[in-house]
Amino acid sequence: MSCSTPSVINSVNTQGRIKNDLELDEMQSEFGEFRVYVVEVCLGCGWNHLTSSFLLGDGQERKPPRKAKTL
């Protein structure tokens, strides 16, 4: 990281939601594969710095969820 100010580290899934380790463990049995991005949020400059990314999931293929009719 290039900033020298305090920061917060978060794990974010592909939908952009912040998840803790317990939530990621639960998601592994619900999804075949998904990517997790670990970002460090710099409180000084306001940027999100990517520190790492990795794949999680149980490896089982699933059908995409059915789309609900909106009308």
Z-matrix of the N, CA and C atoms (Angstrom, degrees):
N
C 1 1.449
C 2 1.513 1 108.97
N 3 1.307 2 117.38 1 143.16
C 4 1.458 3 121.62 2 -175.97
C 5 1.525 4 113.14 3 -95.59
N 6 1.310 5 119.54 4 -12.67
C 7 1.464 6 122.08 5 -178.55
C 8 1.527 7 109.92 6 -89.60
N 9 1.311 8 116.03 7 151.44
C 10 1.461 9 119.97 8 -179.61
C 11 1.527 10 112.21 9 -110.44
N 12 1.321 11 117.25 10 10.90
C 13 1.459 12 120.85 11 -178.89
C 14 1.525 13 110.09 12 -94.68
N 15 1.341 14 118.25 13 163.71
C 16 1.461 15 120.66 14 178.62
C 17 1.523 16 111.61 15 -58.06
N 18 1.349 17 115.96 16 151.27
C 19 1.449 18 120.03 17 -178.35
C 20 1.523 19 110.54 18 -144.13
N 21 1.314 20 115.60 19 168.87
C 22 1.455 21 123.70 20 178.85
C 23 1.517 22 107.33 21 -124.02
N 24 1.348 23 117.76 22 134.27
C 25 1.459 24 121.34 23 -179.92
C 26 1.522 25 109.05 24 -104.12
N 27 1.353 26 116.79 25 129.69
C 28 1.457 27 122.96 26 -178.73
C 29 1.523 28 110.10 27 -131.27
N 30 1.337 29 116.14 28 148.70
C 31 1.465 30 121.68 29 170.29
C 32 1.523 31 107.20 30 -99.40
N 33 1.332 32 115.92 31 130.50
C 34 1.454 33 121.46 32 -175.62
C 35 1.518 34 108.47 33 -127.03
N 36 1.347 35 117.55 34 132.29
C 37 1.464 36 119.45 35 176.94
C 38 1.524 37 109.84 36 -86.02
N 39 1.337 38 116.38 37 -177.84
C 40 1.457 39 119.95 38 -173.35
C 41 1.519 40 113.63 39 -66.90
N 42 1.337 41 118.79 40 -17.39
C 43 1.456 42 120.16 41 175.71
C 44 1.521 43 112.00 42 -86.26
N 45 1.312 44 118.03 43 2.82
C 46 1.455 45 121.41 44 177.24
C 47 1.513 46 114.52 45 82.00
N 48 1.316 47 117.66 46 16.34
C 49 1.465 48 121.64 47 -179.15
C 50 1.516 49 110.19 48 -95.80
N 51 1.316 50 116.73 49 139.36
C 52 1.460 51 121.45 50 176.55
C 53 1.523 52 108.22 51 -77.78
N 54 1.336 53 116.18 52 129.74
C 55 1.461 54 122.23 53 -178.92
C 56 1.521 55 109.63 54 -129.35
N 57 1.347 56 115.82 55 144.18
C 58 1.464 57 118.97 56 173.76
C 59 1.530 58 108.25 57 -90.89
N 60 1.327 59 117.01 58 175.36
C 61 1.462 60 121.22 59 -175.96
C 62 1.524 61 112.57 60 -61.27
N 63 1.325 62 118.00 61 -38.15
C 64 1.458 63 121.52 62 179.43
C 65 1.526 64 110.80 63 -63.71
N 66 1.336 65 117.06 64 -43.70
C 67 1.460 66 121.17 65 178.54
C 68 1.525 67 111.52 66 -63.83
N 69 1.343 68 117.15 67 -39.10
C 70 1.458 69 120.48 68 177.91
C 71 1.526 70 110.68 69 -65.38
N 72 1.333 71 117.66 70 -39.10
C 73 1.469 72 121.30 71 176.87
C 74 1.523 73 110.85 72 -60.89
N 75 1.328 74 117.51 73 -42.66
C 76 1.462 75 121.63 74 179.02
C 77 1.533 76 110.97 75 -65.99
N 78 1.332 77 117.46 76 -38.76
C 79 1.458 78 121.25 77 -179.18
C 80 1.520 79 112.31 78 -66.60
N 81 1.341 80 117.62 79 -26.83
C 82 1.461 81 120.62 80 -179.00
C 83 1.523 82 112.07 81 -59.87
N 84 1.344 83 117.42 82 -32.15
C 85 1.463 84 119.66 83 -179.87
C 86 1.529 85 112.37 84 -88.48
N 87 1.317 86 117.64 85 -5.33
C 88 1.469 87 121.71 86 -179.72
C 89 1.520 88 112.92 87 -100.39
N 90 1.320 89 117.96 88 -23.61
C 91 1.456 90 122.38 89 -174.12
C 92 1.520 91 110.27 90 -126.52
N 93 1.330 92 115.28 91 142.04
C 94 1.458 93 120.12 92 178.39
C 95 1.513 94 111.89 93 -66.51
N 96 1.321 95 116.93 94 -43.49
C 97 1.460 96 121.14 95 179.90
C 98 1.527 97 109.36 96 -159.63
N 99 1.305 98 116.24 97 136.45
C 100 1.453 99 121.18 98 173.68
C 101 1.514 100 109.04 99 -151.95
N 102 1.309 101 115.85 100 153.83
C 103 1.468 102 121.75 101 -178.09
C 104 1.524 103 109.28 102 -99.29
N 105 1.319 104 114.57 103 139.16
C 106 1.464 105 122.48 104 177.23
C 107 1.526 106 107.99 105 -115.38
N 108 1.305 107 115.87 106 133.94
C 109 1.459 108 122.18 107 177.21
C 110 1.519 109 108.32 108 -112.65
N 111 1.313 110 116.70 109 128.67
C 112 1.462 111 121.60 110 175.93
C 113 1.516 112 106.57 111 -100.99
N 114 1.324 113 115.66 112 117.93
C 115 1.458 114 120.57 113 -177.38
C 116 1.527 115 110.20 114 -120.51
N 117 1.293 116 114.03 115 147.49
C 118 1.460 117 121.39 116 175.21
C 119 1.524 118 106.60 117 -108.04
N 120 1.311 119 116.26 118 119.53
C 121 1.464 120 121.75 119 -178.34
C 122 1.527 121 107.99 120 -92.05
N 123 1.315 122 115.96 121 114.56
C 124 1.461 123 120.64 122 -179.19
C 125 1.522 124 109.04 123 -81.40
N 126 1.308 125 116.12 124 122.40
C 127 1.455 126 121.15 125 -179.86
C 128 1.525 127 112.12 126 -76.82
N 129 1.336 128 116.61 127 -15.99
C 130 1.454 129 120.36 128 -179.77
C 131 1.516 130 113.22 129 -84.66
N 132 1.344 131 116.18 130 -51.39
C 133 1.472 132 118.83 131 -176.16
C 134 1.526 133 112.46 132 -99.62
N 135 1.335 134 117.96 133 -12.83
C 136 1.455 135 121.22 134 178.43
C 137 1.518 136 114.66 135 82.11
N 138 1.323 137 118.04 136 3.04
C 139 1.464 138 121.21 137 -179.95
C 140 1.520 139 110.60 138 -84.39
N 141 1.340 140 116.05 139 153.05
C 142 1.460 141 122.95 140 171.45
C 143 1.524 142 107.43 141 -102.11
N 144 1.329 143 116.71 142 115.54
C 145 1.457 144 122.10 143 -178.33
C 146 1.523 145 108.72 144 -98.67
N 147 1.341 146 117.31 145 122.49
C 148 1.456 147 122.04 146 177.24
C 149 1.517 148 108.94 147 -71.66
N 150 1.350 149 116.78 148 121.00
C 151 1.466 150 119.97 149 179.19
C 152 1.515 151 111.46 150 -99.69
N 153 1.351 152 118.08 151 -31.47
C 154 1.463 153 121.40 152 175.72
C 155 1.521 154 109.13 153 -167.90
N 156 1.337 155 115.95 154 166.36
C 157 1.460 156 121.65 155 172.75
C 158 1.523 157 107.21 156 -146.37
N 159 1.339 158 116.14 157 152.18
C 160 1.462 159 120.47 158 -179.25
C 161 1.523 160 109.16 159 -158.85
N 162 1.339 161 115.49 160 163.40
C 163 1.457 162 121.98 161 178.97
C 164 1.516 163 110.36 162 -97.75
N 165 1.326 164 116.10 163 141.97
C 166 1.456 165 123.24 164 172.65
C 167 1.523 166 107.95 165 -131.09
N 168 1.323 167 116.94 166 168.09
C 169 1.458 168 123.05 167 177.10
C 170 1.516 169 110.20 168 136.15
N 171 1.342 170 115.77 169 173.19
C 172 1.462 171 120.14 170 -177.75
C 173 1.518 172 113.11 171 -98.56
N 174 1.334 173 118.45 172 -0.98
C 175 1.454 174 122.13 173 176.29
C 176 1.521 175 115.08 174 81.00
N 177 1.327 176 118.70 175 0.30
C 178 1.460 177 121.73 176 -179.86
C 179 1.531 178 109.71 177 -88.62
N 180 1.355 179 115.05 178 131.15
C 181 1.462 180 118.76 179 176.64
C 182 1.517 181 109.55 180 -74.35
N 183 1.306 182 116.25 181 140.59
C 184 1.461 183 122.33 182 178.84
C 185 1.513 184 109.56 183 -130.88
N 186 1.328 185 115.60 184 152.49
C 187 1.453 186 119.99 185 173.54
C 188 1.525 187 107.95 186 -72.71
N 189 1.342 188 117.36 187 144.83
C 190 1.465 189 117.93 188 175.18
C 191 1.529 190 110.45 189 -63.95
N 192 1.322 191 118.56 190 149.62
C 193 1.463 192 120.05 191 179.81
C 194 1.527 193 110.97 192 -62.31
N 195 1.343 194 115.42 193 145.65
C 196 1.465 195 119.91 194 177.66
C 197 1.517 196 109.36 195 -68.52
N 198 1.303 197 114.86 196 142.78
C 199 1.458 198 119.76 197 178.26
C 200 1.519 199 108.30 198 -83.39
N 201 1.298 200 116.39 199 129.64
C 202 1.469 201 121.06 200 178.61
C 203 1.523 202 109.02 201 -78.49
N 204 1.326 203 115.68 202 141.25
C 205 1.456 204 119.78 203 176.43
C 206 1.529 205 109.17 204 -68.45
N 207 1.315 206 115.76 205 139.11
C 208 1.457 207 119.82 206 -178.80
C 209 1.516 208 112.54 207 -99.63
N 210 1.310 209 117.57 208 -5.54
C 211 1.477 210 120.10 209 -179.84
C 212 1.503 211 110.13 210 -109.74
